Amino acid sequence: MSNANYLTPLPATFRKYVVHKLSTDFNDATRLETVDTAKALAALGPNQVAIHHKYWAINASDINYTAGRYDPTVKPPFDCGFEAVGQIIAVGSAVNNPSLKPGSAVAVMSYGAFAEIQLIDARQVIPVAAAKPEVLALLVSGLTSYLALKHNGQMCSGETVLVTAALGGAGQIAVQLAKLAGNTVIGTCSSDAKAEMLKKLGCDRVINYKTENVRKVLRKEYPRGIDIVFESVGGQMLHDCAANLAIKGRLIVIGSISNYATDTPKPDSKKAATGFGNDSISTVSLLNKSATVTGFFLPHYAREYPAALKDMLQLVASKKLIPLMDMADFSGIEAVPRAIAYMHEGKNAGKVIVPLNAAGERARL
């Protein structure tokens, strides 16, 4: 790599999170390590780019990854983190994409994103107009919402759509997409303050599960049942949703956040914990309603990312889609563990994002 292929000046060192122990406790699983920048860039492959990240996104499954649940064959030490956006600082000799050059703004959805500087295959990089946090709200969370509702939900208009954890990173996008499609939208959340935000986003009915019984509300107010459920909570919430499906209803499982941190293998079992606890649904109840329950795993739809992202960016530009971001008071990569805990404690309103160098602000409308 010649001097013409990278930006200067560069920091002498950078930091990244490395998993040294398999655990759902991010602090226990990882160490924030310091890396020599010059040595790292000297190892830049011909088909790689190096990115100086400006913002990192937090996902519920960050702790599934540190627990080794995504790929049991991978053993520590390994890098972690799924999403970031930043600026290219170095380009490998074989990279000839005009959109990928020093100074270009790019986003990544790739393991190892929790680093101040990340070396990555150029084919895994997403060129963006600017290294802004809004982009991160549309990647893992936005694409999950868009593609799950499209494929698993077969979403059209005139239906009733229920979104659990509706003010989470994926939920808030799902709420808006379902409403834009012309549906009645129900959202669940954990506080009255979040309920007010969801009403502003377009929810026709918000259920605060801390003060209302979800199953009873759905049964009483929606006796015909729910056509589409976008479900990410698991546990009792999953069962309440399944019990209220409409004829030919579709329940989409995108996660089980209530189980991620607490699911552990049984003492006499040789099987590893999945992060989904003992969640199960009666097949008889599905048969009686011609209903379906399907899982959604975003990487299986990688070919559709560009078109889906383009569509969502157009909706954002026209102010039809408003991505909510929650940076709280996070600043610097050292805030990542606290941001992960913040999300798992249910404190966030929108996509949790950690800026490199700024005091964030609460999500708002």
C-alpha positions as a Python dict, from the first residue, in 0.01 Angstrom:
ca = {
    (1, 'M'): (0, 0, 0),
    (2, 'S'): (147, 336, -104),
    (3, 'N'): (109, 669, 72),
    (4, 'A'): (-145, 776, -191),
    (5, 'N'): (-387, 512, -70),
    (6, 'Y'): (-461, 643, 277),
    (7, 'L'): (-558, 955, 465),
    (8, 'T'): (-324, 1136, 699),
    (9, 'P'): (-275, 1204, 979),
    (10, 'L'): (-382, 878, 1136),
    (11, 'P'): (-398, 799, 1509),
    (12, 'A'): (-94, 609, 1635),
    (13, 'T'): (-320, 349, 1795),
    (14, 'F'): (-684, 246, 1797),
    (15, 'R'): (-905, 30, 2017),
    (16, 'K'): (-1134, -262, 1950),
    (17, 'Y'): (-1339, -513, 2151),
    (18, 'V'): (-1215, -871, 2147),
    (19, 'V'): (-1409, -1166, 2291),
    (20, 'H'): (-1187, -1375, 2521),
    (21, 'K'): (-1459, -1569, 2703),
    (22, 'L'): (-1796, -1696, 2581),
    (23, 'S'): (-2063, -1520, 2783),
    (24, 'T'): (-2381, -1314, 2745),
    (25, 'D'): (-2223, -1068, 2990),
    (26, 'F'): (-2049, -835, 2745),
    (27, 'N'): (-1816, -691, 3010),
    (28, 'D'): (-1712, -1038, 3121),
    (29, 'A'): (-1675, -1170, 2767),
    (30, 'T'): (-1466, -891, 2612),
    (31, 'R'): (-1157, -679, 2654),
    (32, 'L'): (-1103, -338, 2496),
    (33, 'E'): (-762, -380, 2335),
    (34, 'T'): (-522, -124, 2191),
    (35, 'V'): (-378, -189, 1845),
    (36, 'D'): (-87, -21, 1667),
    (37, 'T'): (-235, 155, 1363),
    (38, 'A'): (74, 129, 1140),
    (39, 'K'): (108, -245, 1202),
    (40, 'A'): (-261, -302, 1136),
    (41, 'L'): (-257, -109, 808),
    (42, 'A'): (59, -288, 699),
    (43, 'A'): (-150, -607, 702),
    (44, 'L'): (-426, -455, 486),
    (45, 'G'): (-508, -703, 211),
    (46, 'P'): (-531, -604, -157),
    (47, 'N'): (-910, -644, -154),
    (48, 'Q'): (-967, -474, 179),
    (49, 'V'): (-1039, -123, 299),
    (50, 'A'): (-972, 28, 642),
    (51, 'I'): (-1249, 234, 800),
    (52, 'H'): (-1229, 485, 1083),
    (53, 'H'): (-1569, 444, 1247),
    (54, 'K'): (-1769, 745, 1368),
    (55, 'Y'): (-2076, 568, 1509),
    (56, 'W'): (-2154, 217, 1632),
    (57, 'A'): (-2497, 56, 1653),
    (58, 'I'): (-2611, -172, 1933),
    (59, 'N'): (-2814, -487, 1869),
    (60, 'A'): (-2988, -725, 2108),
    (61, 'S'): (-2790, -1013, 1959),
    (62, 'D'): (-2454, -859, 2044),
    (63, 'I'): (-2462, -1076, 2357),
    (64, 'N'): (-2566, -1382, 2158),
    (65, 'Y'): (-2255, -1331, 1948),
    (66, 'T'): (-2024, -1295, 2248),
    (67, 'A'): (-2180, -1615, 2385),
    (68, 'G'): (-2079, -1801, 2068),
    (69, 'R'): (-2436, -1873, 1961),
    (70, 'Y'): (-2398, -1752, 1602),
    (71, 'D'): (-2119, -1989, 1511),
    (72, 'P'): (-2028, -2250, 1775),
    (73, 'T'): (-1717, -2347, 1575),
    (74, 'V'): (-1555, -2008, 1635),
    (75, 'K'): (-1352, -1998, 1955),
    (76, 'P'): (-1209, -1696, 2140),
    (77, 'P'): (-1037, -1469, 2080),
    (78, 'F'): (-1251, -1306, 1810),
    (79, 'D'): (-1376, -957, 1725),
    (80, 'C'): (-1739, -855, 1780),
    (81, 'G'): (-2001, -595, 1692),
    (82, 'F'): (-2235, -594, 1391),
    (83, 'E'): (-2277, -237, 1265),
    (84, 'A'): (-2088, 87, 1225),
    (85, 'V'): (-2057, 384, 993),
    (86, 'G'): (-1745, 587, 924),
    (87, 'Q'): (-1487, 703, 673),
    (88, 'I'): (-1242, 503, 463),
    (89, 'I'): (-881, 580, 558),
    (90, 'A'): (-699, 320, 347),
    (91, 'V'): (-770, 117, 34),
    (92, 'G'): (-609, -208, -77),
    (93, 'S'): (-420, -218, -406),
    (94, 'A'): (-682, -430, -586),
    (95, 'V'): (-985, -223, -485),
    (96, 'N'): (-1101, -32, -793),
    (97, 'N'): (-1455, 67, -692),
    (98, 'P'): (-1473, 447, -746),
    (99, 'S'): (-1712, 473, -450),
    (100, 'L'): (-1446, 330, -218),
    (101, 'K'): (-1155, 566, -179),
    (102, 'P'): (-988, 746, 111),
    (103, 'G'): (-1239, 991, 252),
    (104, 'S'): (-1549, 801, 132),
    (105, 'A'): (-1832, 755, 381),
    (106, 'V'): (-1932, 392, 426),
    (107, 'A'): (-2133, 165, 653),
    (108, 'V'): (-2067, -195, 750),
    (109, 'M'): (-2282, -486, 865),
    (110, 'S'): (-2005, -728, 949),
    (111, 'Y'): (-1867, -907, 1253),
    (112, 'G'): (-1591, -702, 1413),
    (113, 'A'): (-1757, -361, 1387),
    (114, 'F'): (-1682, -267, 1751),
    (115, 'A'): (-1347, -116, 1656),
    (116, 'E'): (-1228, 240, 1608),
    (117, 'I'): (-1056, 121, 1289),
    (118, 'Q'): (-1179, -188, 1106),
    (119, 'L'): (-1012, -374, 820),
    (120, 'I'): (-1274, -540, 603),
    (121, 'D'): (-1325, -692, 259),
    (122, 'A'): (-1434, -416, 21),
    (123, 'R'): (-1729, -628, -97),
    (124, 'Q'): (-1883, -604, 251),
    (125, 'V'): (-1883, -225, 257),
    (126, 'I'): (-2191, -13, 186),
    (127, 'P'): (-2120, 331, 34),
    (128, 'V'): (-2337, 603, 190),
    (129, 'A'): (-2384, 974, 128),
    (130, 'A'): (-2241, 1075, 466),
    (131, 'A'): (-2118, 906, 784),
    (132, 'K'): (-2431, 993, 979),
    (133, 'P'): (-2599, 786, 1252),
    (134, 'E'): (-2934, 779, 1068),
    (135, 'V'): (-2788, 520, 832),
    (136, 'L'): (-2744, 274, 1119),
    (137, 'A'): (-3114, 279, 1204),
    (138, 'L'): (-3184, 140, 857),
    (139, 'L'): (-2928, -140, 843),
    (140, 'V'): (-2977, -447, 1066),
    (141, 'S'): (-3294, -312, 1229),
    (142, 'G'): (-3442, -141, 925),
    (143, 'L'): (-3365, -422, 682),
    (144, 'T'): (-3502, -680, 924),
    (145, 'S'): (-3830, -490, 952),
    (146, 'Y'): (-3860, -422, 580),
    (147, 'L'): (-3773, -771, 456),
    (148, 'A'): (-3948, -970, 730),
    (149, 'L'): (-4276, -786, 674),
    (150, 'K'): (-4237, -826, 298),
    (151, 'H'): (-4148, -1195, 284),
    (152, 'N'): (-4269, -1362, 603),
    (153, 'G'): (-4557, -1124, 665),
    (154, 'Q'): (-4666, -1093, 301),
    (155, 'M'): (-4782, -750, 414),
    (156, 'C'): (-5037, -566, 204),
    (157, 'S'): (-5299, -318, 330),
    (158, 'G'): (-5616, -327, 533),
    (159, 'E'): (-5483, -576, 788),
    (160, 'T'): (-5408, -562, 1160),
    (161, 'V'): (-5038, -567, 1245),
    (162, 'L'): (-4897, -613, 1595),
    (163, 'V'): (-4539, -508, 1670),
    (164, 'T'): (-4384, -610, 2002),
    (165, 'A'): (-4102, -402, 2154),
    (166, 'A'): (-4244, -141, 1921),
    (167, 'L'): (-4006, 139, 2017),
    (168, 'G'): (-3695, -74, 1977),
    (169, 'G'): (-3454, -43, 1687),
    (170, 'A'): (-3648, -278, 1459),
    (171, 'G'): (-3992, -225, 1611),
    (172, 'Q'): (-4010, 147, 1543),
    (173, 'I'): (-3931, 90, 1174),
    (174, 'A'): (-4183, -195, 1151),
    (175, 'V'): (-4454, 27, 1303),
    (176, 'Q'): (-4396, 298, 1044),
    (177, 'L'): (-4372, 61, 746),
    (178, 'A'): (-4693, -116, 848),
    (179, 'K'): (-4873, 216, 883),
    (180, 'L'): (-4739, 345, 551),
    (181, 'A'): (-4880, 30, 388),
    (182, 'G'): (-5229, 119, 511),
    (183, 'N'): (-5271, -112, 808),
    (184, 'T'): (-5408, -86, 1161),
    (185, 'V'): (-5100, -98, 1384),
    (186, 'I'): (-5077, -211, 1746),
    (187, 'G'): (-4756, -168, 1942),
    (188, 'T'): (-4641, -299, 2279),
    (189, 'C'): (-4403, -111, 2508),
    (190, 'S'): (-4302, -79, 2874),
    (191, 'S'): (-4392, 277, 2973),
    (192, 'D'): (-4645, 554, 2921),
    (193, 'A'): (-4371, 781, 2785),
    (194, 'K'): (-4289, 526, 2516),
    (195, 'A'): (-4659, 486, 2445),
    (196, 'E'): (-4687, 856, 2366),
    (197, 'M'): (-4394, 834, 2125),
    (198, 'L'): (-4552, 536, 1952),
    (199, 'K'): (-4877, 725, 1906),
    (200, 'K'): (-4680, 1000, 1733),
    (201, 'L'): (-4521, 737, 1508),
    (202, 'G'): (-4867, 622, 1400),
    (203, 'C'): (-4972, 338, 1631),
    (204, 'D'): (-5350, 308, 1643),
    (205, 'R'): (-5334, 126, 1976),
    (206, 'V'): (-5045, 103, 2221),
    (207, 'I'): (-5038, -161, 2494),
    (208, 'N'): (-4817, -88, 2794),
    (209, 'Y'): (-4754, -444, 2906),
    (210, 'K'): (-4651, -323, 3251),
    (211, 'T'): (-5002, -193, 3320),
    (212, 'E'): (-5222, -392, 3079),
    (213, 'N'): (-5265, -761, 3006),
    (214, 'V'): (-5165, -805, 2643),
    (215, 'R'): (-5362, -1125, 2586),
    (216, 'K'): (-5682, -984, 2736),
    (217, 'V'): (-5657, -655, 2545),
    (218, 'L'): (-5608, -832, 2213),
    (219, 'R'): (-5891, -1076, 2277),
    (220, 'K'): (-6135, -803, 2378),
    (221, 'E'): (-6047, -527, 2131),
    (222, 'Y'): (-5947, -741, 1830),
    (223, 'P'): (-6182, -1043, 1844),
    (224, 'R'): (-6114, -1127, 1478),
    (225, 'G'): (-5748, -1172, 1566),
    (226, 'I'): (-5417, -1030, 1444),
    (227, 'D'): (-5311, -1078, 1082),
    (228, 'I'): (-4937, -1013, 1122),
    (229, 'V'): (-4725, -1022, 1437),
    (230, 'F'): (-4369, -884, 1426),
    (231, 'E'): (-4232, -1049, 1741),
    (232, 'S'): (-3895, -995, 1907),
    (233, 'V'): (-3960, -1041, 2279),
    (234, 'G'): (-4029, -1412, 2329),
    (235, 'G'): (-4149, -1577, 2648),
    (236, 'Q'): (-4500, -1488, 2762),
    (237, 'M'): (-4530, -1219, 2495),
    (238, 'L'): (-4482, -1479, 2222),
    (239, 'H'): (-4757, -1698, 2368),
    (240, 'D'): (-4996, -1405, 2408),
    (241, 'C'): (-4945, -1309, 2044),
    (242, 'A'): (-4985, -1664, 1915),
    (243, 'A'): (-5308, -1706, 2110),
    (244, 'N'): (-5459, -1409, 1926),
    (245, 'L'): (-5369, -1482, 1565),
    (246, 'A'): (-5642, -1438, 1306),
    (247, 'I'): (-5743, -1702, 1053),
    (248, 'K'): (-5439, -1730, 821),
    (249, 'G'): (-5245, -1508, 1062),
    (250, 'R'): (-4865, -1483, 1027),
    (251, 'L'): (-4639, -1460, 1331),
    (252, 'I'): (-4281, -1360, 1248),
    (253, 'V'): (-4014, -1444, 1505),
    (254, 'I'): (-3719, -1209, 1465),
    (255, 'G'): (-3576, -1260, 1813),
    (256, 'S'): (-3637, -1337, 2178),
    (257, 'I'): (-3474, -1057, 2374),
    (258, 'S'): (-3638, -1157, 2701),
    (259, 'N'): (-3440, -1483, 2693),
    (260, 'Y'): (-3101, -1377, 2555),
    (261, 'A'): (-2928, -1291, 2882),
    (262, 'T'): (-3101, -1547, 3103),
    (263, 'D'): (-3115, -1862, 2890),
    (264, 'T'): (-2869, -2121, 3022),
    (265, 'P'): (-2830, -2492, 2945),
    (266, 'K'): (-2989, -2741, 3182),
    (267, 'P'): (-2738, -2903, 3422),
    (268, 'D'): (-2791, -3249, 3271),
    (269, 'S'): (-2800, -3132, 2908),
    (270, 'K'): (-2515, -3146, 2659),
    (271, 'K'): (-2688, -2892, 2437),
    (272, 'A'): (-2580, -2529, 2448),
    (273, 'A'): (-2832, -2259, 2534),
    (274, 'T'): (-2991, -2107, 2224),
    (275, 'G'): (-3100, -1776, 2373),
    (276, 'F'): (-3465, -1863, 2307),
    (277, 'G'): (-3539, -2041, 2634),
    (278, 'N'): (-3824, -2290, 2619),
    (279, 'D'): (-4037, -2095, 2373),
    (280, 'S'): (-4277, -2320, 2182),
    (281, 'I'): (-4616, -2289, 2016),
    (282, 'S'): (-4890, -2551, 1987),
    (283, 'T'): (-4913, -2689, 1634),
    (284, 'V'): (-5281, -2767, 1695),
    (285, 'S'): (-5357, -2399, 1759),
    (286, 'L'): (-5188, -2313, 1429),
    (287, 'L'): (-5374, -2583, 1238),
    (288, 'N'): (-5709, -2467, 1374),
    (289, 'K'): (-5649, -2121, 1228),
    (290, 'S'): (-5444, -2210, 919),
    (291, 'A'): (-5189, -1981, 1084),
    (292, 'T'): (-4812, -1981, 1042),
    (293, 'V'): (-4511, -1905, 1259),
    (294, 'T'): (-4189, -1834, 1071),
    (295, 'G'): (-3840, -1733, 1171),
    (296, 'F'): (-3647, -1453, 1004),
    (297, 'F'): (-3265, -1434, 989),
    (298, 'L'): (-3143, -1129, 801),
    (299, 'P'): (-2825, -1271, 636),
    (300, 'H'): (-3042, -1510, 432),
    (301, 'Y'): (-3171, -1207, 237),
    (302, 'A'): (-2839, -1037, 161),
    (303, 'R'): (-2912, -1003, -211),
    (304, 'E'): (-3207, -780, -132),
    (305, 'Y'): (-3022, -533, 90),
    (306, 'P'): (-2945, -271, -178),
    (307, 'A'): (-3301, -238, -311),
    (308, 'A'): (-3456, -239, 37),
    (309, 'L'): (-3208, 17, 169),
    (310, 'K'): (-3264, 239, -134),
    (311, 'D'): (-3640, 229, -79),
    (312, 'M'): (-3607, 317, 291),
    (313, 'L'): (-3364, 600, 220),
    (314, 'Q'): (-3618, 746, -23),
    (315, 'L'): (-3886, 723, 246),
    (316, 'V'): (-3655, 902, 490),
    (317, 'A'): (-3573, 1172, 234),
    (318, 'S'): (-3945, 1234, 180),
    (319, 'K'): (-3997, 1239, 560),
    (320, 'K'): (-4242, 949, 539),
    (321, 'L'): (-4010, 736, 754),
    (322, 'I'): (-3852, 884, 1067),
    (323, 'P'): (-3575, 666, 1216),
    (324, 'L'): (-3554, 718, 1590),
    (325, 'M'): (-3205, 710, 1743),
    (326, 'D'): (-3111, 696, 2109),
    (327, 'M'): (-2756, 799, 2198),
    (328, 'A'): (-2836, 881, 2563),
    (329, 'D'): (-2509, 1019, 2706),
    (330, 'F'): (-2283, 771, 2528),
    (331, 'S'): (-1950, 889, 2387),
    (332, 'G'): (-1654, 686, 2267),
    (333, 'I'): (-1609, 316, 2206),
    (334, 'E'): (-1563, 259, 2579),
    (335, 'A'): (-1937, 330, 2617),
    (336, 'V'): (-2039, 22, 2416),
    (337, 'P'): (-2087, -211, 2719),
    (338, 'R'): (-2300, 47, 2895),
    (339, 'A'): (-2508, 99, 2580),
    (340, 'I'): (-2568, -276, 2551),
    (341, 'A'): (-2686, -290, 2914),
    (342, 'Y'): (-2904, 18, 2856),
    (343, 'M'): (-3085, -156, 2571),
    (344, 'H'): (-3132, -486, 2754),
    (345, 'E'): (-3276, -294, 3050),
    (346, 'G'): (-3543, -160, 2815),
    (347, 'K'): (-3443, 204, 2857),
    (348, 'N'): (-3402, 289, 2490),
    (349, 'A'): (-3641, 468, 2259),
    (350, 'G'): (-3526, 385, 1907),
    (351, 'K'): (-3200, 247, 1773),
    (352, 'V'): (-2920, 262, 2031),
    (353, 'I'): (-2615, 431, 1882),
    (354, 'V'): (-2276, 515, 2031),
    (355, 'P'): (-2093, 814, 1877),
    (356, 'L'): (-1714, 827, 1865),
    (357, 'N'): (-1685, 1183, 1979),
    (358, 'A'): (-2007, 1345, 2089),
    (359, 'A'): (-2249, 1370, 2375),
    (360, 'G'): (-2563, 1208, 2237),
    (361, 'E'): (-2921, 1306, 2287),
    (362, 'R'): (-3236, 1120, 2372),
    (363, 'A'): (-3455, 1002, 2087),
    (364, 'R'): (-3740, 1237, 2020),
    (365, 'L'): (-4007, 1327, 1765),
}
